[in-house]
Amino acid sequence: MKPWRVEPRGRFEEQTVRSRVLEGNPLGDPHERPLWVYLPPGVGDDPGRRYPSIYVIQGYTGQVDMWWNRTALRPTVPELVDQLFAGPGAPPSTIVVFADCWTSLGGSQFLNSPGTGRYLDYLCDEVVAFVDDRYPTLPAREHRGIAGKSSGGYGAMVASMLRPDVFGALASHAGDALFEHCYLPDIAAATRALRDQYDGSYERFFADFRKRPAMSKESDGVLLGIWAMAACYSAEPDGTVTLPFDPATGRLREEVWARWLALDPVRMAAGHADQLRSLRGIYLDAGRRDQFWLDLGAAAFSAELDALGVDHVFELFDATHSAIEYRYPGGLAFLAGRLTG
């Protein structure tokens, strides 16, 4: 492949969504958000024809322009999307939407939270309406899917359960699930970093973090990530972030941890069985060597779906959590097939 950006055979259009629900959000993050829309070749040529749509959402720390980041000797995600829908043996033409739900803490988990903002409403109500108003989509949940990796995979699972009126199929690549395995190790690491570097104080961490380049200390990622998850999962009505552990000892605060577990897709599934059964397709995968143990989360969610009688596809493959962008086309092709017709 060429080591520079390849001209797509379809086309990408950059838009700006001006959100009402994100105005005045607790973090003071922008309420005007970039949005990229991919149209396969031929889409729009026939004014009377309409197409399924898939919303692709990002992992933690992702912002929409990062989809164009190139790794050595590998195509970018937009190039993979164009290769899929514009190449030989392409699945049914589908409009692909790249939405941005970034926050200054790194992410929103695509939930409504008094600690971050109303990102579930933004995605499901404002972004979807924006796209349906401007592009030749089939504007019904049976023809609308959602896909993502990591926190984006989490968002795909929970948005499909919480808003089945919007999304009719999902693809989750190593989505956050089975919280006792994917988050507890980071809670232990965060406690140790707070103890050794910041006298057990998140206030001291943030004071230090804000005066130097982000992620310039090894502990930055885990400390910011756990705080961000708490802002999404266990913020109080006034926006105060409540940690699920004692920062001095790392001991779990069981009542707060229970609030996190209530938002674990594995635990949510039984209470949303009808919504899951109504979906036209569910695609799950993860690398067998995922360093955040999200292969276990995917397997646990799959087992819950089996127990509930929910049809789905589940695959483990030989990889870690990193550099698995090559898995996106399989999930997108699956969704395109299920959302057509």
C-alpha positions as CSV (number, residue, x, y, z in Angstrom):
1,M,0.0,0.0,0.0
2,K,1.0,3.6,-0.5
3,P,2.4,5.3,2.7
4,W,0.2,8.4,2.3
5,R,-3.5,9.2,2.3
6,V,-5.3,7.4,-0.5
7,E,-8.1,9.2,-2.4
8,P,-11.4,7.4,-1.5
9,R,-13.6,6.0,-4.2
10,G,-16.6,6.9,-2.0
11,R,-16.7,10.3,-0.3
12,F,-16.3,11.7,3.2
13,E,-18.2,14.8,4.2
14,E,-17.3,16.8,7.3
15,Q,-20.2,18.4,9.2
16,T,-20.6,20.3,12.4
17,V,-23.4,19.5,14.9
18,R,-24.5,22.2,17.2
19,S,-25.9,20.5,20.2
20,R,-28.5,21.9,22.6
21,V,-28.2,19.1,25.1
22,L,-24.4,19.7,25.5
23,E,-24.7,23.4,26.0
24,G,-23.5,24.3,29.5
25,N,-22.2,20.7,30.1
26,P,-20.4,20.2,33.5
27,L,-16.9,20.1,32.0
28,G,-17.3,23.1,29.8
29,D,-16.5,21.0,26.7
30,P,-17.6,22.3,23.2
31,H,-21.2,21.9,22.3
32,E,-20.3,22.2,18.6
33,R,-19.0,18.8,17.5
34,P,-17.4,17.5,14.3
35,L,-19.1,14.8,12.4
36,W,-17.9,12.8,9.4
37,V,-20.2,11.0,7.0
38,Y,-19.0,8.4,4.5
39,L,-21.0,7.8,1.4
40,P,-20.2,4.7,-0.8
41,P,-19.9,5.2,-4.5
42,G,-23.3,5.8,-6.1
43,V,-25.0,6.9,-2.9
44,G,-27.1,10.0,-3.8
45,D,-27.2,9.3,-7.5
46,D,-30.8,8.0,-7.4
47,P,-32.9,10.7,-5.5
48,G,-35.5,8.1,-4.6
49,R,-33.2,5.5,-3.1
50,R,-32.4,5.3,0.7
51,Y,-29.8,3.4,2.6
52,P,-29.0,1.8,6.0
53,S,-26.7,3.7,8.3
54,I,-24.0,2.7,10.8
55,Y,-22.7,5.0,13.6
56,V,-19.1,4.3,14.5
57,I,-18.0,5.5,17.9
58,Q,-14.6,5.7,19.4
59,G,-12.7,4.2,22.4
60,Y,-11.6,6.2,25.4
61,T,-9.6,9.3,24.6
62,G,-10.8,9.2,21.0
63,Q,-11.8,12.3,19.1
64,V,-13.2,12.1,15.6
65,D,-10.1,13.3,13.7
66,M,-8.1,10.6,15.2
67,W,-9.7,8.1,12.8
68,W,-7.2,9.4,10.2
69,N,-4.2,8.6,12.3
70,R,-1.9,6.2,10.3
71,T,0.1,3.3,11.7
72,A,3.1,2.2,9.8
73,L,2.4,-0.1,6.8
74,R,-1.4,-0.2,7.6
75,P,-4.4,1.6,6.2
76,T,-6.4,4.1,8.3
77,V,-9.9,3.2,9.5
78,P,-11.5,5.5,6.8
79,E,-9.4,3.8,4.2
80,L,-10.6,0.4,5.5
81,V,-14.2,1.6,5.3
82,D,-13.8,2.8,1.8
83,Q,-12.0,-0.5,0.8
84,L,-15.0,-2.4,2.2
85,F,-17.8,-0.5,0.6
86,A,-16.1,0.5,-2.6
87,G,-14.1,-2.6,-3.3
88,P,-14.9,-6.0,-4.9
89,G,-17.5,-8.1,-3.1
90,A,-18.7,-5.1,-1.2
91,P,-21.6,-5.5,1.2
92,P,-24.9,-3.6,0.6
93,S,-24.2,0.1,0.4
94,T,-24.4,1.7,3.8
95,I,-23.9,5.3,5.0
96,V,-21.2,5.3,7.8
97,V,-21.3,8.0,10.4
98,F,-18.3,8.9,12.5
99,A,-19.6,10.7,15.6
100,D,-17.6,12.5,18.3
101,C,-18.4,12.1,22.0
102,W,-15.1,13.1,23.4
103,T,-14.8,14.9,26.8
104,S,-11.9,16.7,28.4
105,L,-11.6,13.7,30.8
106,G,-11.1,11.5,27.7
107,G,-14.6,10.2,27.1
108,S,-18.3,10.0,28.0
109,Q,-19.0,6.3,27.8
110,F,-21.9,7.5,25.6
111,L,-24.1,7.9,28.7
112,N,-26.0,10.7,30.2
113,S,-24.2,11.8,33.4
114,P,-24.3,14.9,35.6
115,G,-20.5,14.6,35.7
116,T,-19.9,14.9,32.0
117,G,-23.1,15.7,30.1
118,R,-25.9,14.2,28.1
119,Y,-24.0,12.2,25.5
120,L,-26.5,9.4,25.1
121,D,-29.1,12.0,24.2
122,Y,-26.6,13.9,22.0
123,L,-25.8,10.7,20.0
124,C,-29.3,9.2,19.8
125,D,-31.4,12.3,19.4
126,E,-29.3,15.1,17.9
127,V,-26.7,13.3,15.8
128,V,-29.1,10.8,14.3
129,A,-31.7,13.5,13.5
130,F,-29.0,15.6,11.9
131,V,-27.9,12.7,9.6
132,D,-31.4,11.6,8.8
133,D,-32.3,15.2,7.8
134,R,-29.4,15.6,5.5
135,Y,-28.6,12.2,4.0
136,P,-30.6,9.5,2.1
137,T,-30.9,7.2,5.1
138,L,-33.6,4.7,5.9
139,P,-34.8,6.6,9.0
140,A,-35.9,3.6,11.2
141,R,-34.1,1.6,13.8
142,E,-34.4,-1.6,11.8
143,H,-31.9,0.0,9.3
144,R,-29.6,1.8,11.8
145,G,-26.7,0.2,13.5
146,I,-23.9,1.2,15.9
147,A,-20.3,-0.1,16.2
148,G,-17.2,0.6,18.2
149,K,-14.2,-0.7,20.0
150,S,-13.3,-0.6,23.7
151,S,-15.3,2.3,25.2
152,G,-16.9,2.6,21.8
153,G,-17.8,-1.1,22.0
154,Y,-19.3,-0.4,25.4
155,G,-21.3,2.4,23.9
156,A,-22.6,0.2,21.1
157,M,-23.9,-2.4,23.7
158,V,-25.5,0.0,26.1
159,A,-26.9,2.4,23.5
160,S,-28.6,-0.6,21.9
161,M,-30.1,-1.6,25.3
162,L,-31.0,1.9,26.5
163,R,-32.2,3.2,23.2
164,P,-33.6,0.3,21.1
165,D,-35.9,2.8,19.4
166,V,-32.8,4.2,17.7
167,F,-30.4,1.3,17.0
168,G,-31.4,-2.0,15.5
169,A,-28.1,-3.8,15.5
170,L,-24.7,-3.6,17.1
171,A,-21.0,-4.6,16.7
172,S,-18.8,-4.4,19.7
173,H,-15.0,-5.0,19.4
174,A,-13.6,-5.7,22.9
175,G,-16.2,-3.4,24.5
176,D,-15.9,-2.6,28.2
177,A,-17.7,-5.4,30.1
178,L,-17.3,-7.6,33.2
179,F,-16.2,-4.6,35.2
180,E,-14.5,-6.6,38.0
181,H,-11.8,-7.6,35.5
182,C,-11.5,-4.6,33.3
183,Y,-11.6,-1.9,36.0
184,L,-10.4,-3.3,39.3
185,P,-6.8,-3.8,38.2
186,D,-6.8,-0.1,37.2
187,I,-8.3,0.9,40.5
188,A,-5.4,-0.9,42.3
189,A,-2.9,0.9,40.1
190,A,-4.5,4.3,40.6
191,T,-4.5,3.8,44.4
192,R,-0.8,3.0,44.3
193,A,0.0,6.0,42.0
194,L,-2.0,8.4,44.2
195,R,-0.2,7.1,47.3
196,D,3.3,7.3,45.9
197,Q,3.1,10.5,43.9
198,Y,0.2,12.6,45.2
199,D,-0.3,11.8,48.9
200,G,-3.5,10.1,48.1
201,S,-5.1,13.2,46.5
202,Y,-6.8,13.5,43.2
203,E,-6.7,17.3,43.6
204,R,-2.9,17.1,43.7
205,F,-2.9,14.9,40.6
206,F,-5.0,17.3,38.6
207,A,-3.0,20.3,39.7
208,D,0.1,18.5,38.4
209,F,-1.5,17.1,35.3
210,R,-2.8,20.5,34.1
211,K,0.6,22.2,34.2
212,R,2.5,19.9,31.9
213,P,2.0,17.9,28.7
214,A,-0.8,15.3,29.1
215,M,0.3,11.7,29.5
216,S,3.9,12.7,30.2
217,K,3.9,10.5,33.3
218,E,3.4,6.8,33.2
219,S,0.6,7.0,35.8
220,D,-1.4,9.7,33.9
221,G,-3.5,7.2,31.9
222,V,-4.7,5.1,34.7
223,L,-5.4,8.0,37.1
224,L,-7.3,10.0,34.4
225,G,-9.1,7.0,33.2
226,I,-10.5,5.9,36.5
227,W,-11.6,9.4,37.3
228,A,-13.3,9.6,33.9
229,M,-15.2,6.4,34.5
230,A,-16.3,7.6,37.9
231,A,-17.6,10.8,36.2
232,C,-19.6,8.6,33.9
233,Y,-20.8,5.9,36.2
234,S,-21.0,7.4,39.7
235,A,-21.4,11.2,39.6
236,E,-23.9,12.8,42.0
237,P,-26.8,14.8,40.8
238,D,-24.8,18.0,41.4
239,G,-22.0,16.7,39.2
240,T,-19.7,15.7,42.1
241,V,-17.6,12.7,41.1
242,T,-17.7,9.9,43.7
243,L,-15.0,7.3,43.4
244,P,-15.9,3.6,43.9
245,F,-12.8,3.1,46.2
246,D,-11.0,4.8,49.1
247,P,-8.1,6.6,47.5
248,A,-6.0,6.1,50.6
249,T,-6.3,2.3,50.7
250,G,-7.9,1.1,47.5
251,R,-10.7,-0.6,49.4
252,L,-14.0,-0.7,47.4
253,R,-16.9,1.4,48.5
254,E,-19.5,-1.2,47.9
255,E,-22.5,1.0,47.4
256,V,-20.7,3.1,44.8
257,W,-19.2,0.1,43.1
258,A,-22.7,-1.3,42.8
259,R,-23.6,1.8,40.8
260,W,-20.8,0.9,38.4
261,L,-21.9,-2.7,38.2
262,A,-25.4,-1.6,37.3
263,L,-24.0,-0.2,34.1
264,D,-21.9,-3.2,33.2
265,P,-23.3,-4.7,30.0
266,V,-23.1,-8.2,31.5
267,R,-25.3,-7.2,34.3
268,M,-27.6,-5.0,32.2
269,A,-28.4,-7.8,29.7
270,A,-31.0,-9.7,31.7
271,G,-33.0,-6.5,32.4
272,H,-32.9,-5.6,28.7
273,A,-33.6,-9.0,27.3
274,D,-36.6,-7.9,25.2
275,Q,-34.6,-5.0,23.7
276,L,-31.7,-7.3,22.9
277,R,-34.0,-9.9,21.3
278,S,-35.5,-7.2,19.1
279,L,-32.1,-6.4,17.5
280,R,-31.5,-7.6,13.9
281,G,-27.9,-8.5,14.7
282,I,-25.3,-8.6,17.4
283,Y,-21.6,-9.0,16.6
284,L,-19.0,-9.4,19.3
285,D,-15.3,-10.1,19.2
286,A,-12.1,-9.6,21.2
287,G,-8.4,-10.5,21.1
288,R,-7.5,-13.5,23.2
289,R,-4.6,-11.6,24.8
290,D,-6.5,-8.4,25.5
291,Q,-4.5,-6.6,28.2
292,F,-7.6,-5.2,29.8
293,W,-9.3,-8.6,30.0
294,L,-12.0,-7.6,27.6
295,D,-11.9,-11.0,26.0
296,L,-13.4,-12.2,29.3
297,G,-16.0,-9.4,29.1
298,A,-17.0,-10.3,25.6
299,A,-17.3,-14.0,26.5
300,A,-19.4,-13.1,29.6
301,F,-21.7,-10.9,27.6
302,S,-22.0,-13.6,25.0
303,A,-22.9,-16.2,27.7
304,E,-25.6,-13.9,29.0
305,L,-27.0,-13.5,25.5
306,D,-27.0,-17.3,25.2
307,A,-28.8,-17.7,28.5
308,L,-31.4,-15.1,27.3
309,G,-31.9,-16.8,23.9
310,V,-30.5,-13.9,22.0
311,D,-29.0,-14.8,18.7
312,H,-25.5,-13.3,18.1
313,V,-22.1,-13.8,16.6
314,F,-19.1,-14.1,18.9
315,E,-15.4,-14.7,18.0
316,L,-12.1,-14.6,19.8
317,F,-9.0,-14.0,17.7
318,D,-5.3,-13.9,18.3
319,A,-4.4,-10.4,19.3
320,T,-4.3,-7.9,22.2
321,H,-6.5,-4.9,22.7
322,S,-4.2,-2.8,20.6
323,A,-4.0,-2.3,16.8
324,I,-7.1,-4.3,16.0
325,E,-8.6,-1.7,13.6
326,Y,-8.5,-4.4,10.9
327,R,-11.5,-6.0,12.7
328,Y,-13.8,-3.1,11.9
329,P,-14.6,-4.2,8.3
330,G,-15.9,-7.6,9.5
331,G,-18.3,-5.9,12.0
332,L,-19.4,-3.3,9.5
333,A,-20.1,-5.9,6.8
334,F,-22.1,-8.0,9.3
335,L,-24.2,-4.9,10.2
336,A,-24.7,-3.8,6.6
337,G,-26.1,-7.2,5.7
338,R,-28.4,-7.3,8.7
339,L,-29.7,-3.7,8.3
340,T,-30.5,-4.1,4.6
341,G,-34.0,-5.2,3.5
